[in-house]
């Protein structure tokens, strides 16, 4: 039999069919007119193999999800599987590291950015470079980039900063929270990132906890109602697919319900500590929002640093595998917290091989090992090769990770969408944040007597005083998890509107606005002010740095309240991540507003103060009289609050 010589020349080209050149000897000017039958058969076999190699089931979006996952999983080496289970910090994620170790995921820690004040395009470029490294590997499995977008896309310069969850709980408005999820997803995608570590569905039972502002409420029912954020971030699960991980396309992001489970119930609110509660209490207080999250198709669940009755959650096989995966049928992947397996031991990392065995053995699928990832990879590889951790556990982890990646469409669209850069800090999103601010405000006192309310304030007045450390400071207004992990003070860190700026733009042009951060009594007395707005509160903080056993208003807040309110009709606006001790000063105030941590859109505070909108917020937390009462939650036997759960005065908007 004969074959066209030009075809043979083409086939022998290593550029087109490299494997075929082995069976076609064109050296020494061999004649091309005919081939031995065996050589021909070899060539046909080779070409057929090439044809099938071009078609990989896992790369075909028309194939069923399970077929794609199994096909890919069946092709993977142990090194490739363990790479998928590894999440490293952005600063280590060179294209070389991504490809050498088959890294499956990258994250930004709090404040970890490509450069100070990086643009959306700069973020996209960085993420794309990492993705190129991941896609250059033998199987071309895309990496997934995750970030803490916990009140908007809060690490990113000029992103919209929404109120923290403690304020959103007071809105009692699940559809508002869903819209915030939709806007946040767009801003996260604007930077090329497809995965947000949100929402925090902790049920904070003690405001001494430094993460209490990340919790919607002390009441599990309120927290359950706010899982609509997941549907906003990911999209609505199609009918019939409830309970399966779901991400509705390239304008949505994978969500993460955290921190599983009981993070809000630790002893005295000590961060990462021990939640001492019986199984019934765990299931009825801390677990319910996970049921809703799974039904809504949440893609991932993050384990908590904390312990339940002395057992570290990162090592709790019963709760992670037996309950979450097997009983609740959670099909997404479980991710550790930052260096979470290290903290299984005390001190952290003291027996790292045990931490790997306990964490992976408990059922954690993706391990957040920001820095020491090669040690993790080496330890886990050794343990699998020596049958300490079974391959079935590895396959379960990788199956779940691949399920989420396929479901998200990462294989089809691994790169950032440059058309979305304009979504970052978009005016419509700022308007939504402003709406969220005014709906989150809780009016706790209005007038020395009910018959003489102070609010809404008149826009037209001779002269008004604005006082306090928090009146003109965007950083204080936003709190922790803003631009940096712990947050910062000042007005130069990101874009937004301070409360003072909002007041000035709301009052009548003829009204004189005097700002004094800490005025002395004599100046207040002689000022002839029509009324005063005092804005005080907490400094920014995050996690353990926010643990606080006394919960007093930081100085000079109390003295500012007293010196201003004794001379002038005053409304006090408290900026805080939780209720604080206010009972000693409440009598001096004419009106009192809990504004929580409102974020970048301070205009929402002025909207309600001046009556463009009414106050509607209701406490999602009990406001205690003294810290000696803590923990004290709605439904407790000895419930004697300053303001009870659910309390909130209302006002009508000016006609």
GUVEX-909952 format. One record per residue: residue in three letters; x, y, z of N, C-alpha, C in turn. Coordinates in steps of 0.02 Angstrom, whole numbers, plus 50000, padded with zeros to 5 digits. Layout:
! GUVEX-909952
ALAXYZXYZXYZ;...
This chain:
! GUVEX-909952
UNK500424994150000500005000050000500445006150000;UNK500175011649973500585017649969500215023450001;UNK500615028350027500355034350060500685040350028;UNK500305045450019500555051649989501185053950026;UNK501745054749989502375056650022502325063250060;UNK501935067950033501895074450067501545073650135;UNK501065069050138500735067750202501235064750252;UNK501645060050226502135056950270502635062050296;UNK502825066550252503295071750275502975075850330;UNK502325077450321501965081250372501915077350437;UNK501745070950429501665066750488502325066050526;UNK502875065850489503515065050523503765071350556;UNK503425076950541503625083250572503465083050646;UNK503965084350687503845084250759503395090050781;UNK503295094850737502855100450754502125098450752;UNK501955094050704501245092350695501075086050734;UNK501435080650719501295074250752501945071450781;UNK502175074050836502835072050860502915064550870;UNK502375061250891502465054050905502515050050841;UNK502285052850785502305048950723502995048550693;UNK503415053450709504085053450680504475047250699;UNK504275044250755504625038250777504525032350730;UNK503965032050695503825026250653503955027650579;UNK504205033450563504345035050493505085036850487;UNK505455032550458506165033750453506315037350388;UNK506455043650392506595047550332507345048950325;UNK507745045550367508465046650363508775043450301;UNK509355045650283509745042850227509355042950162;UNK508895047750157508525048650094508085042650078;UNK507815039550129507375033650118506805035450071;UNK506635030750027506105032149979505445032650017;UNK504985037249994504355038450028503775035149992;UNK503905031549941503355029049901502945023649936;UNK503255019449977502865014050008503135012750078;UNK502725009450117502905007650185502745000250195;UNK503114996950238502924990150258502254990450294;UNK501904984950288501234984650318501264986050393;UNK501774983350427501814984350499501914991750517;UNK502344994950476502465002050488501825006050478;UNK501455004150427500825007550413500335006750471;UNK500295000650497499844999350554500045003550614;UNK500705003750625500955007950680500765015150670;UNK500835017450609500675024450595499935025750607;UNK499505021250582498785022250592498605022150667;UNK498925017650703498805017350776499005023850809;UNK499585026350786499845032650814499365038350800;UNK499125038750738498665044150720498005043550758;UNK497765037350767497155036250805497245038550877;UNK497835036950905497975039050974497985046650979;UNK498275049650927498285056950927497585059750926;UNK497155056650885496465059050881496115058650948;UNK496225053050984495885052351048496205056851101;UNK496855058151094497185062551143496915069651137;UNK496715071451077496435078151068495775078851106;UNK495415073451115494775073751149494855071251221;UNK494785075651268494825073851339494145075251369;UNK493835070051397493155070751423493095076551473;UNK493595077251516493535082251569493545089351541;UNK493795090151479493805096751449493175098251409;UNK492715093551406492115094351366491525096551410;UNK491315102951403490765105351446490105101951433;UNK490055098151378489425094651364489375088151404;UNK489935085851429489925079651469489605081051537;UNK489255076151566488975077051633489525078551684;UNK489345082251736489825084451787490215078551815;UNK489865073251836490195067451866490685064151819;UNK490515063851756490965060851706491605064851700;UNK491535071451699492125075751693492585075051753;UNK492275075051813492685074551874493055067851875;UNK492695062351862493005055751866493545054951813;UNK493425057651754493925057151701494565060651721;UNK494495066651748495095070451768495435067251828;UNK495045065351877495325062351937495725056051920;UNK495465052251872495795046051851496465047151817;UNK496575053151792497205054751757497735057551804;UNK497535059351866497985063351908498475059051949;UNK499085061451954499575058351998499455060752070;UNK499785057552118499725059652187499955066952195;UNK500505068752163500755075652168500235080652143;UNK499905078952089499395083452061498785083952107;UNK498615078452139498045078452185498205082752247;UNK498785081752275498965085652335499035093052318;UNK499275094552259499295101452237498615104752238;UNK498105101052216497425103752216497195105352287;UNK497435101752336497225102552405497595108352440;UNK498055111552404498505116452435498315123552414;UNK498205127752463498065134852450498635139052480;UNK498955143052438499535146952460499405154452454;UNK499815158352489499725165652490499965168652424;UNK499625173852405499765177552343500515179052334;UNK500845181052388501535183252380502005177552361;UNK501795171352373502205165552354502005162552287;UNK501465164952258501155161552201501445163752134;UNK502085162552125502385163852060502125158752011;UNK502165160351947501955155551895502355149051901;UNK502995149651921503425143751928503175139351985;UNK503025142452043502785138552100502115135252083;UNK501685138852048501035136152029501115129751988;UNK501565129951939501635124151895502055118551927;UNK502565120451964503005115251994502625110952044;UNK502205114252085501865110652139501125109352123;UNK500905110852061500215109652040499715112952087;UNK499875119052109499475122452161498755123452137;UNK498285121652181497575121952162497245128452179;UNK497535132252228497185138352250497685143352279;UNK497505149652273497895155252300497425159652339;UNK497675163052391497255167952426497645174352439;UNK497265179652450497535185752481497355185552554;UNK497845185852598497695187152668497435194252675;UNK497205196052735496955202852746497495208052729;UNK497335212452682497815217752663498345215552614;UNK498315209352590498825206952542498615208852472;UNK498965213652443498765216652379499365216752330;UNK499235217152265499785217352217500235223452225;UNK499935229052244500315235152259499835239852296;UNK500095244652334499645249352369499195252952318;UNK498555253252334498065256652291498045253752221;UNK498145247152216498135243752151497455244552118;UNK497465245452052496835246052014496545239152001;UNK495915238951980495605232651962496005229051907;UNK496245232951858496635230051804497285226951830;UNK497595230051879498215227351909498065220751945;UNK497515220451980497305214152012497195208751959;UNK496835210451906496695205551853497345202851824;UNK497805207251811498445205251781498815200351826;UNK498815201751892499145197351940498825190451941;UNK498155190351946497805183951949497905179951884;UNK497885183351828497985179951764498675176751758;UNK499195180151784499865177351782499905170851821;UNK499585170851880499565164651920499185159151883;UNK498635161251852498225156351816498615153251758;UNK499025157351724499435154651670499885149151696;UNK500175150251755500595145151785500215138651798;UNK499615139351824499205133351838499015129751773;UNK498845133551722498615130551659499195127751617;UNK499805129451635500385126851598500555119751618;UNK500225117151669500375110351692500095105151643;UNK500295098951653500115093451608499365093051596;UNK498965093751650498235092951644497875099651638;UNK498225105051651497925111651642497325113051687;UNK497395111151750496835112351797496875119551823;UNK496355123551813496395130551836496415131151912;UNK496775136151935496775137552007496175142052023;UNK495985141952087495455146252111495745151152162;UNK495625157652151495895162852194495355165152242;UNK495515165152308495035167152359495255173252397;UNK494765177052422494915183252460494355184552510;UNK494535187952565494035189852615493655196052590;UNK493095194952559492655200452540492065200152589;UNK492165202852649491685201752704491215207552716;UNK491375213452690490875218952689491005223052626;UNK490845219852569491085222352505491785219452493;UNK492085221752438492755219152418493285223152457;UNK493315221752523493605226452570494365227252569;UNK494715222652534495445223452530495655228452475;UNK495175230252433495355233652371495215241152373;UNK495705244952354495655252252352495065254452308;UNK494665258852336494085261852302493495257052291;UNK493525251152323492935246752321492385249652366;UNK491775247752353491215249752397491275245852463;UNK491285249452519491315246152584490625246352616;UNK490305240552621489635239952649489685239752726;UNK489115240752760489135239852833489345232752851;UNK489685232152908489835225452933489195221852953;UNK489245215252960488655211052972488255212953033;UNK488575215453085488205217353146487685222553130;UNK487835227153083487345232053062486825229153015;UNK487045224752969486575221752921486045217652956;UNK486235214453012485735210653050485175215053075;UNK485335221253091484835225953117484335228253064;UNK484505227153000484035229152947483435224452943;UNK483535218152964483025212852957482775212452885;UNK483225213452837483015213952767483425209052724;UNK483205202752720483595197752683483705199452610;UNK483225202752578483305204352507483825209952497;UNK483875214452545484415219452543485085215952547;UNK485145211052591485775207452599485935203552535;UNK485425200852502485545197452438485825202252386;UNK485535208252382485785213252334486505215252349;UNK486675215552414487365216952433487825211352408;UNK487585205152413487965199552386488075200152311;UNK487565202252275487625202952202488135208352184;UNK488095214052219488565219552206489275217552224;UNK489355214052281490015211852302490315206952252;UNK489905202352226490155197652176490425201252115;UNK490075206352093490305210152034490965213752049;UNK491035216552109491655220052125492235215252133;UNK492105209352161492625204252168492845201852098;UNK492355200452055492515198351987492865203951947;UNK492735210251966493075215851932493835215251939;UNK494065212051992494785211252004495035204351982;UNK494605200551947494815194051921494775188351970;UNK494435189452026494415184452080493725181052080;UNK493705174352084493065170752079492805167652145;UNK493115169452202492955165752264493025170652323;UNK492485171152362492485175552421492395171552484;UNK492795172952535492725169652600492165173052640;UNK491555172352617490975175452649490365171252629;UNK489845171052672489755175152732489995171752796;UNK490135175952846490235173452914489545172452944;UNK489375166252960488715164852988488765162953062;UNK489285165753094489355164853167488755167753203;UNK488565164653257488055167253302488425169753364;UNK488565176253365488955179053420488535179453483;UNK488735175653533488355175353596488665179553651;UNK489235182753636489575186753687489945192353652;UNK489725198653662490025204253625490755205653644;UNK491015202253694491735203053710492175200053655;UNK491875196053611492235192853556492435197953504;UNK493065197753483493325202653434493045201953364;UNK492675196553351492375195553285491625196553288;UNK491365199353342490635199753348490325203853292;UNK490695208853266490415212953212490355209053147;UNK490685203253142490615199053083490005194553087;UNK489645194853143489055190753154488425195053145;UNK487925192253111487305196053100486905196953164;UNK486945192053209486495192353267486685187053318;UNK486435187953380486465182753431485925177553422;UNK485435179053378484855174753367484955170653304;UNK484975164053310485095159953250484595161053194;UNK483975162853212483475163953159483645169953115;UNK483895175253147484105181053108484695179153063;UNK485175175453090485755173353050485525169052992;UNK485075164453005484805160252951484505164552895;UNK484135169652914483795173752864484285177652821;UNK484895178752846485395182652810485835178452764;UNK485715171852761486085167652714485895169252642;UNK485425173752632485275176252564485895179252532;UNK486385181352572487015183952544487325178752497;UNK487265172352515487545167052473487225167052405;UNK486565167752402486205167952338486395174152298;UNK486555179652333486785185552298487475184552269;UNK487925181552307488615180352283488635175252227;UNK488265169752235488325164052190487785163752136;UNK487215167052148486635166152106486145161252138;UNK485525161452116485015156952143485095149952114;UNK485105145052159485155138052137484545136352094;UNK484655133152036484085131051995483635126252033;UNK482985126552019482515122052052482725114852040;UNK482705110952093482905103952088483635102652104;UNK484035108052107484745107252122484925109852191;UNK484425111252232484555113652300485015108752336;UNK485495111552372485955107352410486585105452373;UNK486615107352308487235106052271487605112552260;UNK488275112452263488655118652252488455121752185;UNK488395128352185488155131752125488475138652120;UNK488725140252060488945147052045488685148751976;UNK488275153951972487905155451911488285159751861;UNK488875157551841489215160851786489765165651807;UNK490035169351758490645173151767490545179851801;UNK489925181551820489815187651859489645185951932;UNK489695179651948489575177252016490215174252044;UNK490235173352110490825170452142490615164752188;UNK491065160052199490955154852249490955158152318;UNK490495155852360490435158452428490725153452478;UNK490775155552541491075151352593490715152752659;UNK490345147852684490025148552750490545147152803;UNK490605151752852491145150952902490905153752969;UNK491225151653024491755146753032491455140853068;UNK491485135053036491135129153059491505125953117;UNK491165125453172490515127953193490585129953266;UNK490195134853289490225136853359490715142453373;UNK490975145753319491475150953328491215156753371;UNK490565157953370490275163553408490085161853479;UNK490245155853502490025153753568490575152453618;UNK491175155053604491745153353647491685156453717;UNK492035153553764492045155653833492265162953838;UNK491845167153867491985174353877492125178053811;UNK491925174953756492045178153692492775178153671;UNK493175173853700493885173753683493975170553614;UNK494295174153569494355171853500494745165253495;UNK494495160853453494805154353439494805149753500;UNK494395151253550494405147453612493905141653610;UNK493665139853667493265133753675492525135453684;UNK492105132453642491385133253648491125127453690;UNK490925129053751490685123853797489925123853795;UNK489645118853762488925118453753488745111253737;UNK488145109053756487955102253740487755101753667;UNK487655095653644487515094453573486865098053552;UNK486375098053596485745101453580485855108853569;UNK486255111953613486405119053606486795120553542;UNK487285116253526487665117253464487205116853404;UNK486755112053404486325110853346485775116153340;UNK485555118953395484995123653390485215130953387;UNK485835132453408486075139353407486575140453350;UNK487085136253346487645137553301487595134053233;UNK487215128653229487185124753167486655127053117;UNK486085129853138485535130653090485705134353026;UNK486105139653029486255143452968486645139352918;UNK486985134052940487325129652893486825125652851;UNK486245123852881485735120452842485515124852784;UNK485365131152800485135135752748485675136852695;UNK486305137352718486855138552671486925132852622;UNK486865126752646486935120952602486355120652552;UNK485755121952576485175122052531485275127352476;UNK485575132952494485695138352446486285136752399;UNK486595130952407487115128852362487805131752378;UNK487925133352441488585136152458489135131452434;UNK489655134352404490175130352372490675127552422;UNK490815131452474491335129452522491115131052593;UNK491425127452640491325128752711492025129152743;UNK492135134252783492785135052817492725132852890;UNK493195128752911493205126552981493445132053027;UNK493245131553090493395136653140494025134853179;UNK494395140053198494965139053243494745136353311;UNK494125137653329493895136253397493795128753408;UNK493655127053470493525120153490492805119353513;UNK492565113253510491905111753540492035106753597;UNK491895109153657492015105153718492725102153718;UNK493205106353700493905104353705494195101153643;UNK493775099553593494025096353532494075101553476;UNK494685102353449494805107253396494365105753335;UNK494035110853309493605109753251494005107453190;UNK494625109753184495035107653127495215100153131;UNK495095097053188495255089953195494625085853213;UNK494045088753202493425085553224493105081453168;UNK493295075153164493035070753112492285069953116;UNK492015069653176491295068753183490905074553151;UNK491105080753168490725086453142490875088053069;UNK491505087053048491685088752979491455083252930;UNK491615077052945491465071652898490785068352913;UNK490705065852974490085062052988489475066552983;UNK489515072653009488925076853011488855081252948;UNK489355085452935489285090252879489265086652812;UNK489725082152800489765078852735489255073252728;UNK489225068952778488815062952770488085063952789;UNK487965067452845487265068452866486935074152828;UNK487275079952825486975085652791487075085352715;UNK487475080552692487585079552621487905085652587;UNK488335089152623488695094752593489165091952540;UNK489115094452478489495091652423490055096252398;UNK490105102252426490655106652407491285104552444;UNK491775109152447492385107352484492445111152549;UNK492765107752597492905110752663493605113552661;UNK493675119852681494335123152680494535124852751;UNK495175124452765495415126352832495435133952836;UNK495515136552896495655143652905496415144652896;UNK496635150852898497335152852888497785149052938;UNK498225144952914498665140852956498255136953009;UNK497645135152989497185131953036497415125353063;UNK497735121253020497955114753046498545115553094;UNK498965120753083499515122053129499255122853200;UNK498665126053205498405127753271498015122053305;UNK498025116253273497745110353307498155108853369;UNK498805110153366499245109053424499365115653460;UNK499565115053522499755120953561500455119753591;UNK500945123953574500905129553527500815127253455;UNK500585131853411500465130053342501095127253308;UNK500985122053267501535119353226502035115053264;UNK501905113653328502405110053368502475102753346;UNK501945100053315501965093253288501605093353222;UNK501955095953171501605097553108501345091353073;UNK501725085853075501485079853041500835077453072;UNK500775078153139500135076453171499585081053148;UNK499735087553141499235092353119498975090653049;UNK499435088553005499225086552938498775080452941;UNK498985075552980498595069352986497905070753015;UNK497895074753069497255076153103496795080353060;UNK497065085453027496655090052988496375086752925;UNK496815083652886496585080252825496155074252844;UNK496355070852897495965065052920495275066852944;UNK495205072852972494535075152995494065076452937;UNK494345077652878493925078852820494015085552787;UNK494535089352807494675095752774494965094152705;UNK494695097452653494875095852584495425100452556;UNK495365106852571495865111652547496185114952608;UNK496845115052610497195117352669497515124052654;UNK497355128952695497625135752687498315135752721;UNK498825134952679499515134752704499885140552670;UNK499775146652693500005152452655500745152352639;UNK501155150152686501875150752678502235144052674;UNK502145139752724502535133552727502205127952686;UNK502045129452624501655124652585502075118552563;UNK502725119552553503125113752532503165108552589;UNK503195110952650503195106352708502545102452710;UNK501985105952699501335102652698501315097252643;UNK501525099152583501515094552526501945088452541;UNK502535089552568502995084052584502695079452637;UNK502425082352690502135078352744501535074252720;UNK501085077552683500495073952660500685068452610;UNK501165069852567501395064752519501665058652556;UNK502085059952606502365054452646501815050352679;UNK501315053852707500795050252744500355046052698;UNK500235048352637499845044352590500265038352566;UNK500895039552551501315034052527501425028752580;UNK501365030752643501465025952698500805023852730;UNK500255024852694499595022452715499365025252782;UNK499615031052801499375034352861498715037852846;UNK498685041052788498065043852762497895039952699;UNK497285037052695497115032952637497015037152573;UNK497155034252516497055037652452496315039552443;UNK495865035752473495155037352468495005044252498;UNK495345046152551495255052752582495505058252535;UNK496065056952502496335061752453495855062452394;UNK495605056852370495145057052313494505060652330;UNK494255059752391493655063452412493785070952411;UNK494365072952437494525080152438494575083052368;UNK494935079552324495045082152257494395081952217;UNK493995076752226493355076352192492925082552208;UNK492915084452272492515090252294492785096752265;UNK493445097352266493755103452239493615104052164;UNK493695098452128493555098652056492815099952042;UNK492385097152084491665098452074491525105952075;UNK491805109452124491695116652128491995120152068;UNK492595118252049492925121651992492535120551927;UNK492305114351916491905113151855491245116851858;UNK490915116651916490265119951923490315127351910;UNK490865130351931490965137551922491115139551850;UNK491285134551808491475136151740492195138451733;UNK492615136851783493315138951781493705135751724;UNK493515129651705493875126351650493735129851584;UNK493125132451577492955135851515493175143151516;UNK493155146351574493325153451579493805154451638;UNK494445152551629494905152951686495165159951700;UNK495115164451650495435170951657494945176451676;UNK495215181951701494825187751720494475190751659;UNK493905194051671493525197351618493675204851621;UNK494055207351572494245214451575493655219251570;UNK493085216851544492505221251537492185222951604;UNK492395219451658492085220551723492455225551768;UNK493015228251745493405232651790492995238651814;UNK492525240951774492115246751793491615245351849;UNK491545239051869491085237351924491355239451992;UNK492015240251997492315241752063492125248752086;UNK491805249152145491625255552173491095259352133;UNK490715255752094490205258652050489685262652090;UNK489435268052061488975272352098488345268652121;UNK488095264052079487495260252100487635256152163;UNK488245253652168488435249752227488505254352288;UNK488775260252278488815265152334488115267252357;UNK487665267952309486975269652328486655264052369;UNK486805257852350486555252052387486845251952457;UNK487495253452463487815253552529487505259152572;UNK487365264752542487045270352578486355268252604;UNK485975264652562485335261952584485415257252643;UNK485935252952638486055248152692486235251752757;UNK486625257252751486805260952811486185263652846;UNK485755266952809485175270052843484695264852872;UNK484655258952838484215253652864484515250052924;UNK485185250652932485525247152988485525251353052;UNK485405257853046485425262253105484865260353153;UNK485035259953218484525258553269484465264653315;UNK483875267453316483735273253359483525270653428;UNK483945271953478483835269153545483535274153594;UNK483605280553579483295285753620483145291653575;UNK482575294753585482405300653545482015305653588;UNK482395309953622482095315053665482125313053738;UNK482195318153781482215316753853481545313953876;UNK481015315753839480365312553851480065311053782;UNK479615306353781479325304253717478955309953682;UNK478735314753721478345320253691478795325653659;UNK479455325153669479895330153640480485326953603;UNK480335323653546480875320453509481365325453479;UNK481995323553476482495327853445482555326453370;UNK482475320053352482545318053282481865317553249;UNK481825319053183482365321353140482585328453155;UNK483225329753143483505336453154483295341253098;UNK483215347553115483065352453062483695353853020;UNK483605353952954484175355552910484355362952914;UNK483855366952928483975374152930484055376253003;UNK484645378553020484785380753089485325386153085;UNK485395389853140485905395153140486605392253140;UNK486755388253191487425385453199487375378753234;UNK487715373753208487705367153239488425364753251;UNK488495360553302489145357853320489175350453301;UNK489705348553268489855341453257490495339953295;UNK490475335053339491045333553382491185326053383;UNK491775324253406491945317253416492455314553365;UNK492835309553387493385306653349493155303253285;UNK492525301053283492285296853227491875300753176;UNK491825307353185491395311253140491715312153072;UNK492365312653069492705314153006493295309452996;UNK493155302852998493685297952990493405291652957;UNK493555291052893493285285452854493535278752879;UNK494165278452902494445272252927494075269752988;UNK493925274353035493555272553095492845270253078;UNK492565273453028491875272053006491825265052976;UNK492365262752944492355256352909492545250452955;UNK492985251653004493175246353051493705241753022;UNK493795236053056494285231053035494105227952967;UNK494555223852941494455220852875494295226252823;UNK494675231652824494585236952774495275239252750;UNK495425237952687496065239252655496625235052686;UNK496675235152752497125230452787496715225852832;UNK497055220852860496715216052903496405219452964;UNK496805223552999496565226753060496175233253048;UNK496175235652986495885242252973496365247752993;UNK496205253952973496635259652986496215265852999;UNK496525270853028496175277253036496335281752976;UNK495955287052969496115292152919495665291852858;UNK495715297152819495295297952760495655296852694;UNK496275294452697496675293852637496785286652616;UNK496435281852648496555274752634496115272052578;UNK495525274952570495075272752516494565278352504;UNK494095276952459493605282052439492965281152479;UNK492645286752496492015286452532491815293252558;UNK491285293352598491005299552626490995299052701;UNK491335303652735491305303552809490625306352832;UNK490475305052895489835307452923489825315052923;UNK490395318252939490425325552938490285328252868;UNK490605325352817490475327452748489745326652730;UNK489445321152753488735319852739488295325152772;UNK488465326852834488065332052870488105338652832;UNK488715340552812488805346952778488425347152712;UNK488385341552677488035341552613487285340852620;UNK487055339352681486335338352692485995344552721;UNK486335348252764486005354052796485905359652745;UNK485475364252763485365370152722486015374152713;UNK486135376952654486765380752644486865386352694;UNK486325388852723486395394352771486595392052841;UNK486565385452854486725382752920487485382452928;UNK487735385452982488455385252995488615378753033;UNK489075374853005489285368553036489985369553065;UNK490045368653131490685369253165490905362153186;UNK491505360153165491765353653185492335354553235;UNK492275351053291492805350953341492835343953370;UNK493395340553359493445333553378493345332653454;UNK493655337053493493615336353565493565343253597;UNK492975346353591492905353353615492895353753691;UNK493165359153718493125359853791492445362953810;UNK492265362053872491605364153895491475371453884;UNK491985375653895491885382953888491705384653816;UNK492045381453768491895382853698491195380653680;UNK490975375053708490295372753695489785377653726;UNK489925379553787489465384153823489375390653785;UNK489915393253759489895399953728489715399653654;UNK489615393653627489535392953555488855394753527;UNK488355394853572487665396453550487445391853492;UNK487515385353505487335380453454486595378653460;UNK486285377553402485585375253402485535367953424;UNK486005364053402486045357053425486735354353408;UNK486895348453434487545345353422487465338053402;UNK487915335853359487965328753339488645326253362;UNK488645321453408489265318753436489365311753408;UNK489935310653375490065304153343490695301153374;UNK490615295953413491175292853449491115285253441;UNK491635281553463491595274353459492255270853467;UNK492275264753438492865260353445493375261753390;UNK494015259953403494515259953349494395253853305;UNK494705253553246494645247453206495025241653238;UNK494795235653227495135229653251494865223653212;UNK495225218153215494995211853186495235206053229;UNK494805201053233494965194753267495195195953339;UNK495735192553359495945192653430496095199653455;UNK496325204053411496485210853431495865214653455;UNK495275212053438494665215353459494355212353522;UNK494635206853547494375204053610494425209353664;UNK493895210253703493855215953749493405214053807;UNK493685214153867493305212053925492925217753959;UNK493075224053941492725229453977492205233153934;UNK492295233153868491805235953821491585243153838;UNK492055247153859491895254153871492025258253808;UNK491695263953802491835268453747492545271253758;UNK492985270453709493675272953720493705280453730;UNK494175282553772494285289753783494515292853718;UNK494345299253706493975303753751493225303653740;UNK492955298253709492245298053693491775300053750;UNK491845296853809491385298653863491415305953884;UNK492025308853886492075315853908491785320553855;UNK491855318653791491545322753737490785322553744;UNK490515316653756489785316153766489575320753823;UNK489925320253879489715324053938489805331553929;UNK490365333653900490485340853894490015344053843;UNK489835340353791489375343153740488655342753763;UNK488455336953788487745335753801487475339453862;UNK487935341653907487685345353965487485352453947;UNK487725354953888487595361953869487135362753809;UNK487125357653766486765358353702486335352153692;UNK485765353053659485375347253639485805342953593;UNK485875336553609486355332453572486065325653552;UNK486275323453493486185316453473486875313353471;UNK486935307553504487565303853504487505298053454;UNK487975297753407488005292353358488605288053377;UNK488475281753393489005277253415489235272853356;UNK489885273153341490185269053289490555263353324;UNK490285257253318490575251653355490385245053324;UNK490785240053339490645233353313490185229253357;UNK489915232453410489505228753459489225233953508;UNK488745231953548488515236353602489095237753650;UNK489125243853675489625245853726489265248353788;UNK489645249353841489355252053903489165259353892;UNK488505260753892488275267653883487815269853939;UNK487645265253984487165267054037487375273254076;UNK488025274354092488205280354131488065286954094;UNK488005286754028487945292953989487265293853956;UNK486855288553958486235288753919485775294353943;UNK485785295854008485355301054035485535307954008;UNK486175309053994486395315653969486215316653896;UNK486105311253859485975311753787485235313453776;UNK485115317653725484425318753703484195313253655;UNK484665310953614484515305453568485145301253560;UNK485025294853545485585290153541485465285453482;UNK485965284953438485915280753378486495275853377;UNK486345269453370486865264353358486965263953283;UNK487555265953259487695265853187488155260153167;UNK488375256053216488805250253203489435252353166;UNK489625248553115490215250253073489945251353002;UNK489755257452986489345258452926489705257852859;UNK490385258352859490735257652796490845264352761;UNK490925264052696491155269952659490615275252646;UNK489985273452654489455278052633489115281452692;UNK489465286352721489225289952780488595293952767;UNK488435295152704487825298952688487205295552715;UNK487235288852722486665285252748486495287252820;UNK487005289352858486875291652927486495298252926;UNK486725302852883486395309352878485685308652850;UNK485585303752806484915302652777484385301852832;UNK484565298052884484085296752938484085302352990;UNK484675305053007484705310253058484275316353039;UNK484265317952974483915323952952483225322552921;UNK483015316252925482325314752908482175313652834;UNK482695313052792482555311152722482275304052719;UNK482455300152768482185293452778482065292452852;UNK481595287952869481465286452939481955281352966;UNK482005281053033482375275653066481935269353067;UNK482225263753048481845257453048482205251553080;UNK482875252253095483275246653119483055244053187;UNK483135237553197482975234253261483595230553286;UNK483725230953351484315227553378484315220153361;UNK484865217853332484965210653321485405207753377;UNK485585212053424485975210153483485655213353544;UNK485695209853600485495212753664485985218253684;UNK485715223953707486155229353732486155228853809;UNK486715226453835486795225253907486865231853945;UNK486765231454011486905237154054487645237154074;UNK487885231254096488585230854118488875224154096;UNK489535223954088489855217754065489775212054115;UNK489615213754176489515208454226488925203954208;UNK488485206454164487905202454144488075197454089;UNK488655198054058488815194053999489045187054017;UNK488885182153974488465182853915487725183053934;UNK487355187353898486635188053909486305188653840;UNK485885183853825485565183653759484815182953766;UNK484465185153714483735184853714483515177653729;UNK483025177053774482775170553794483085167953858;UNK483615171253882483925169053945483445170254004;UNK483545166254057483105166954115483185173754148;UNK483795175854159483915182154194484085187454142;UNK483575189854107483665194354051483475201354073;UNK483985205554083483865212254110484295217354072;UNK484125218454008484555222653967484405230153975;UNK484865234153950484735241353943484235242353887;UNK484355239153830483885239053773483835231853750;UNK483225229053746483155222053730483255220653655;UNK483425214353641483435211953572482785213853537;UNK482845216453476482245218253438482015225453448;UNK482325228953496482115235853510482385240553456;UNK482005245653442482215250953396481645255753385;UNK481755262053402481235267053391481195268753316;UNK480615271053295480545272953225480375280353219;UNK480555283253162480335290053146480055289853075;UNK479645294853060479375295452992479835299952952;UNK479895298552888480265302952844479895309552836;UNK480275314952829479965321352816479585321152750;UNK478995323952750478595324152688478915329152639;
